[in-house]
Amino acid sequence: MTQRYLALDGLRGIAAIFVVIYHMGAIESPSYPFSSAYLAVDLFFVLSGFVLSHAYDGPLGCGMTLSQFMARRLARLYPAYLFGLMLGIVALLITADKISSGKFATALITGLALIPVPIELSKEPPIFPLDGPAWSLFLELVVNAAFALFFPRLTRRGLLFIILTSSIILVPLAGLYGNLNLGWDVPNFWGGFPRASFSFFTGILLHRIRPEGVQRFGIVIMCVGILALTLPIPASAHAKYDLAFVLLLAPATVAAGAGLRLSGLLAKLAEICGDISYPLYIIHVPFVVMLKSAAEEWTPLQTFVANALALPLIVTAAWLLAHFYERPVRHYLSSFGERAGLQVKQQA
């Protein structure tokens, strides 16, 4: 990540922390602060499109294959996910009253393969019951594959066609479901595809049009985008609110963040936020499941205090995971891939 995009690292980390707070309690009611934080996922998709366009437009244009690209994406995303999956097993063993061995085996196999199959294993959403956030990881990999597979056709006109088509689908979906919190459960699973495609390919287009980002009023726009994730919005207003955020504010926030230049302490903090963002997102749900199980008979005040104490601990766990597991594993996989590629070239 170049220096000019450090603000995007910070944005991603802040949004990931908001998602943790959302799952800790704000999910229970639209009147709670952070009850709109599920929209951080749309922000993640825009960020992903912007950053992958920056990193891979050149290599894909020079002949990188789909398999090479996806191998790099899996090397980046799978190690932390695997850790989150193992944590999910621990959480299930601790919190479940009874576990069906057949369902558990199926959930484990499909989870390891990142295949979305509905399995009623616990109180958690059934698509990826061992690590709930994997639904968005699955969609991320789908749009990533489409990016590499159709790269030659992803001109500005092609991107606009995908973006416009996805937005046309999202508008009635928002009215049908009352919001755009789609993709994570069986009834709304298919709604995750236009949600991911709109934001991801919008991120690509943003980078292609203005890789330097937006400087004018950038800090104001970025702050508004962050604030929008924290506001308690009435359920009756979420359809319009979510559409406004996804279609307008999330892209504007990423464009604004790309234009910010950070230095000194702010740059360091943003870098740390970037390091923890993905590990925090992919491992936090098992921790929250265990915490909620322990807090079933606690008072609201006790639960609030426990969540307040647990949040920095989960963030610290994500930082440790990033530095002492994810980074070394990614380095090994990258080195292994480079050695394997060299051997293939030598044999050829």
C-alpha positions as CSV (number, residue, x, y, z in Angstrom):
1,M,0.0,0.0,0.0
2,T,1.5,3.3,-1.0
3,Q,1.6,6.2,1.4
4,R,-1.2,8.1,-0.3
5,Y,-3.7,5.3,0.5
6,L,-2.9,5.0,4.2
7,A,-6.2,6.8,5.0
8,L,-8.0,3.9,3.4
9,D,-6.2,1.6,5.8
10,G,-7.5,3.7,8.7
11,L,-11.0,3.7,7.2
12,R,-11.0,0.0,6.9
13,G,-9.9,-0.6,10.4
14,I,-12.4,1.8,11.9
15,A,-15.2,0.2,9.9
16,A,-14.1,-3.3,11.1
17,I,-14.3,-2.1,14.8
18,F,-17.8,-0.7,14.1
19,V,-18.8,-4.2,12.8
20,V,-17.6,-5.8,16.0
21,I,-19.7,-3.3,18.1
22,Y,-22.7,-4.0,15.8
23,H,-22.5,-7.7,16.5
24,M,-22.0,-7.2,20.2
25,G,-25.4,-5.6,20.6
26,A,-26.5,-2.9,18.1
27,I,-27.8,-5.7,15.9
28,E,-30.7,-6.1,18.4
29,S,-32.5,-2.9,17.6
30,P,-32.3,-0.2,14.9
31,S,-32.6,2.4,17.7
32,Y,-29.1,1.5,19.0
33,P,-26.0,3.5,18.0
34,F,-24.0,1.5,15.4
35,S,-27.1,-0.3,14.3
36,S,-26.3,0.8,10.7
37,A,-22.7,-0.6,10.9
38,Y,-23.6,-3.5,8.7
39,L,-23.2,-1.0,5.8
40,A,-19.4,-1.2,6.6
41,V,-19.4,-4.4,4.4
42,D,-20.4,-2.2,1.4
43,L,-17.5,0.1,2.3
44,F,-15.2,-2.9,2.4
45,F,-16.3,-3.9,-1.1
46,V,-15.6,-0.5,-2.5
47,L,-12.3,-0.4,-0.8
48,S,-11.4,-3.8,-2.2
49,G,-12.3,-2.8,-5.8
50,F,-10.2,0.4,-5.5
51,V,-7.2,-1.3,-4.0
52,L,-7.2,-4.3,-6.3
53,S,-7.5,-2.1,-9.3
54,H,-4.4,-0.2,-8.0
55,A,-2.5,-3.4,-7.4
56,Y,-3.6,-5.7,-10.3
57,D,-4.6,-3.6,-13.3
58,G,-1.0,-3.7,-14.4
59,P,-0.3,-7.4,-13.8
60,L,-3.6,-8.6,-15.3
61,G,-3.1,-6.3,-18.3
62,C,0.3,-7.9,-18.8
63,G,-1.0,-11.5,-18.8
64,M,-1.5,-12.6,-15.2
65,T,-3.9,-15.6,-15.4
66,L,-7.1,-16.1,-13.4
67,S,-5.4,-19.0,-11.5
68,Q,-2.4,-16.9,-10.6
69,F,-4.6,-14.0,-9.4
70,M,-6.9,-16.2,-7.3
71,A,-3.9,-18.0,-5.8
72,R,-2.7,-14.6,-4.6
73,R,-6.1,-13.7,-3.2
74,L,-6.5,-17.0,-1.4
75,A,-3.0,-16.6,0.1
76,R,-4.1,-13.2,1.3
77,L,-7.5,-14.1,2.7
78,Y,-7.5,-17.8,3.6
79,P,-5.0,-18.0,6.5
80,A,-6.9,-15.6,8.8
81,Y,-10.2,-17.2,7.7
82,L,-8.9,-20.6,8.7
83,F,-8.0,-19.3,12.1
84,G,-11.5,-17.8,12.4
85,L,-13.0,-21.1,11.4
86,M,-11.1,-22.9,14.1
87,L,-12.2,-20.3,16.6
88,G,-15.8,-20.9,15.5
89,I,-15.4,-24.6,16.3
90,V,-14.2,-23.7,19.8
91,A,-17.1,-21.3,20.3
92,L,-19.5,-24.0,19.1
93,L,-18.1,-26.6,21.5
94,I,-18.3,-24.2,24.4
95,T,-21.8,-22.7,23.8
96,A,-23.8,-25.5,22.1
97,D,-26.1,-27.7,24.2
98,K,-26.1,-30.4,21.6
99,I,-24.2,-30.9,18.4
100,S,-25.2,-33.1,15.5
101,S,-22.0,-34.8,14.3
102,G,-23.3,-35.1,10.7
103,K,-24.2,-31.4,10.5
104,F,-20.9,-30.5,12.1
105,A,-18.9,-32.5,9.6
106,T,-20.8,-30.9,6.8
107,A,-20.4,-27.4,8.2
108,L,-16.6,-28.1,8.6
109,I,-16.1,-29.4,5.1
110,T,-18.1,-26.7,3.4
111,G,-16.5,-24.1,5.6
112,L,-13.0,-25.2,4.7
113,A,-14.0,-25.1,1.0
114,L,-15.8,-21.8,1.4
115,I,-19.0,-23.2,0.0
116,P,-22.2,-21.6,1.2
117,V,-24.5,-24.4,2.2
118,P,-27.4,-23.9,4.6
119,I,-26.7,-25.9,7.8
120,E,-28.8,-25.4,11.0
121,L,-26.0,-26.1,13.4
122,S,-26.6,-23.5,16.1
123,K,-28.3,-20.2,16.6
124,E,-25.8,-18.6,14.2
125,P,-26.9,-17.9,10.6
126,P,-26.8,-21.2,8.7
127,I,-24.8,-20.3,5.5
128,F,-21.4,-20.3,7.3
129,P,-22.4,-21.3,10.9
130,L,-18.8,-21.8,12.1
131,D,-17.7,-18.3,11.1
132,G,-20.5,-16.0,10.0
133,P,-18.5,-13.3,8.2
134,A,-17.4,-15.8,5.6
135,W,-20.5,-15.0,3.6
136,S,-18.9,-11.7,2.6
137,L,-15.5,-13.4,2.0
138,F,-17.3,-15.8,-0.4
139,L,-18.8,-12.8,-2.3
140,E,-15.5,-11.0,-2.2
141,L,-13.8,-14.0,-4.0
142,V,-16.7,-14.2,-6.5
143,V,-16.3,-10.6,-7.6
144,N,-12.5,-11.0,-7.5
145,A,-12.7,-13.9,-9.9
146,A,-15.0,-11.9,-12.2
147,F,-12.5,-9.1,-12.1
148,A,-9.7,-11.3,-13.3
149,L,-11.8,-13.4,-15.7
150,F,-13.4,-10.5,-17.5
151,F,-10.6,-8.0,-17.1
152,P,-10.2,-7.3,-20.9
153,R,-13.9,-6.3,-21.0
154,L,-13.9,-4.2,-17.9
155,T,-13.5,-0.9,-19.7
156,R,-15.2,2.1,-18.3
157,R,-18.3,1.3,-20.4
158,G,-18.2,-2.3,-19.1
159,L,-17.9,-1.2,-15.5
160,L,-20.7,1.3,-15.9
161,F,-22.9,-1.4,-17.3
162,I,-22.3,-3.7,-14.3
163,I,-22.7,-0.8,-11.8
164,L,-25.9,0.4,-13.4
165,T,-27.4,-3.1,-13.6
166,S,-26.5,-3.8,-10.0
167,S,-28.0,-0.6,-8.8
168,I,-31.2,-1.2,-10.6
169,I,-31.5,-4.6,-8.8
170,L,-30.6,-3.1,-5.4
171,V,-33.4,-0.5,-5.5
172,P,-36.3,-2.9,-5.4
173,L,-34.4,-5.3,-3.1
174,A,-34.1,-2.4,-0.5
175,G,-37.8,-1.9,-0.7
176,L,-38.6,-5.7,-0.5
177,Y,-36.4,-6.3,2.6
178,G,-36.6,-2.9,4.2
179,N,-32.8,-2.5,4.1
180,L,-29.7,-3.6,2.2
181,N,-28.4,-6.0,4.9
182,L,-28.3,-8.8,2.4
183,G,-26.3,-11.9,1.7
184,W,-25.7,-13.3,5.2
185,D,-28.7,-15.6,5.6
186,V,-30.8,-18.0,3.5
187,P,-33.8,-15.6,2.8
188,N,-31.5,-12.8,1.6
189,F,-28.5,-14.7,0.3
190,W,-28.9,-13.9,-3.4
191,G,-29.2,-10.2,-2.6
192,G,-25.6,-10.2,-1.6
193,F,-24.5,-10.6,-5.3
194,P,-25.7,-7.2,-6.6
195,R,-24.6,-5.7,-3.3
196,A,-21.1,-6.9,-3.8
197,S,-20.9,-6.3,-7.5
198,F,-22.1,-2.7,-7.3
199,S,-19.6,-1.7,-4.6
200,F,-16.6,-3.7,-5.8
201,F,-16.8,-2.6,-9.5
202,T,-17.6,1.0,-8.4
203,G,-14.3,0.9,-6.4
204,I,-12.5,-0.2,-9.6
205,L,-14.1,2.6,-11.6
206,L,-13.2,5.1,-9.0
207,H,-9.5,4.1,-9.2
208,R,-9.5,4.1,-12.9
209,I,-11.0,7.6,-13.1
210,R,-9.3,9.3,-10.2
211,P,-6.5,7.2,-8.6
212,E,-5.3,10.2,-6.6
213,G,-8.7,10.5,-4.9
214,V,-10.6,13.6,-4.0
215,Q,-8.8,16.3,-2.0
216,R,-11.4,19.0,-1.7
217,F,-13.5,18.5,1.4
218,G,-12.0,15.0,1.6
219,I,-11.7,15.0,5.4
220,V,-15.3,16.2,5.8
221,I,-16.7,13.6,3.4
222,M,-14.7,10.8,5.1
223,C,-15.9,11.9,8.5
224,V,-19.5,11.9,7.3
225,G,-19.1,8.4,5.8
226,I,-17.7,7.1,9.1
227,L,-20.5,8.9,11.1
228,A,-23.2,7.4,8.9
229,L,-22.2,3.9,10.2
230,T,-22.9,4.9,13.8
231,L,-26.3,6.5,13.5
232,P,-29.5,4.8,14.8
233,I,-31.9,4.9,11.9
234,P,-35.6,4.0,12.3
235,A,-36.4,0.7,10.6
236,S,-38.9,2.4,8.4
237,A,-36.2,4.6,6.9
238,H,-33.5,2.0,6.4
239,A,-34.4,1.2,2.8
240,K,-33.8,4.8,1.6
241,Y,-30.9,5.4,4.1
242,D,-29.1,2.2,2.9
243,L,-29.5,3.0,-0.7
244,A,-28.1,6.5,-0.2
245,F,-25.1,5.1,1.7
246,V,-24.4,2.3,-0.7
247,L,-25.0,4.1,-4.0
248,L,-23.5,7.5,-3.0
249,L,-21.8,7.9,0.3
250,A,-19.7,4.8,0.4
251,P,-18.0,5.5,-3.0
252,A,-17.6,9.2,-2.0
253,T,-16.0,8.2,1.3
254,V,-13.4,5.9,-0.4
255,A,-12.6,8.6,-3.0
256,A,-12.1,11.1,-0.2
257,G,-9.9,8.7,1.8
258,A,-7.8,8.0,-1.3
259,G,-7.1,11.8,-1.5
260,L,-5.9,12.2,2.1
261,R,-2.2,12.4,2.9
262,L,-1.3,11.2,6.3
263,S,2.0,11.5,8.1
264,G,3.5,11.0,11.6
265,L,1.3,9.5,14.3
266,L,-1.8,9.5,12.1
267,A,0.0,7.5,9.4
268,K,1.2,5.0,12.0
269,L,-2.3,4.6,13.5
270,A,-3.8,4.2,10.0
271,E,-1.2,1.5,9.2
272,I,-2.1,-0.4,12.4
273,C,-5.8,-0.1,11.6
274,G,-5.1,-1.6,8.2
275,D,-3.2,-4.5,9.7
276,I,-6.0,-5.4,12.1
277,S,-9.0,-4.8,9.8
278,Y,-9.3,-8.1,8.0
279,P,-8.2,-10.4,10.9
280,L,-10.6,-8.5,13.2
281,Y,-13.5,-8.8,10.8
282,I,-13.0,-12.5,10.2
283,I,-12.3,-13.7,13.8
284,H,-14.5,-11.5,15.9
285,V,-17.8,-13.4,15.7
286,P,-16.7,-16.5,17.6
287,F,-15.5,-14.2,20.4
288,V,-18.9,-12.4,20.4
289,V,-20.8,-15.8,20.4
290,M,-18.9,-16.9,23.5
291,L,-19.4,-13.6,25.2
292,K,-23.2,-13.5,24.5
293,S,-23.5,-17.1,25.8
294,A,-21.9,-16.1,29.0
295,A,-24.0,-12.9,29.3
296,E,-27.4,-14.5,28.8
297,E,-28.5,-13.8,32.4
298,W,-26.5,-10.6,32.9
299,T,-28.1,-7.2,33.4
300,P,-27.8,-4.7,30.5
301,L,-25.2,-2.8,32.5
302,Q,-23.1,-5.9,33.1
303,T,-23.3,-6.8,29.4
304,F,-22.3,-3.2,28.4
305,V,-19.3,-3.3,30.7
306,A,-18.3,-6.8,29.5
307,N,-18.5,-5.6,25.8
308,A,-16.5,-2.5,26.6
309,L,-13.8,-4.6,28.2
310,A,-13.9,-7.3,25.5
311,L,-13.6,-4.9,22.5
312,P,-9.9,-3.9,23.1
313,L,-9.1,-7.5,23.9
314,I,-10.5,-8.7,20.5
315,V,-8.7,-5.9,18.7
316,T,-5.5,-6.9,20.4
317,A,-6.1,-10.5,19.4
318,A,-6.5,-9.4,15.8
319,W,-3.2,-7.4,16.0
320,L,-1.4,-10.4,17.4
321,L,-2.9,-12.6,14.7
322,A,-1.9,-10.2,11.9
323,H,1.7,-9.9,13.1
324,F,2.6,-13.4,14.4
325,Y,0.4,-15.6,12.2
326,E,-1.2,-14.0,9.1
327,R,1.9,-12.1,7.9
328,P,4.4,-14.9,8.3
329,V,2.0,-17.4,6.6
330,R,1.3,-15.0,3.8
331,H,5.1,-14.5,3.3
332,Y,5.6,-18.2,3.2
333,L,2.8,-18.8,0.7
334,S,4.1,-16.0,-1.5
335,S,7.7,-17.4,-1.4
336,F,6.4,-20.9,-2.0
337,G,4.4,-19.7,-5.0
338,E,7.3,-17.8,-6.5
339,R,9.6,-20.9,-6.1
340,A,6.9,-23.1,-7.6
341,G,6.4,-20.7,-10.5
342,L,10.2,-20.6,-11.1
343,Q,10.4,-24.4,-11.2
344,V,7.6,-24.6,-13.7
345,K,9.4,-22.1,-15.9
346,Q,12.6,-24.0,-15.7
347,Q,10.9,-27.3,-16.5
348,A,9.2,-25.7,-19.5
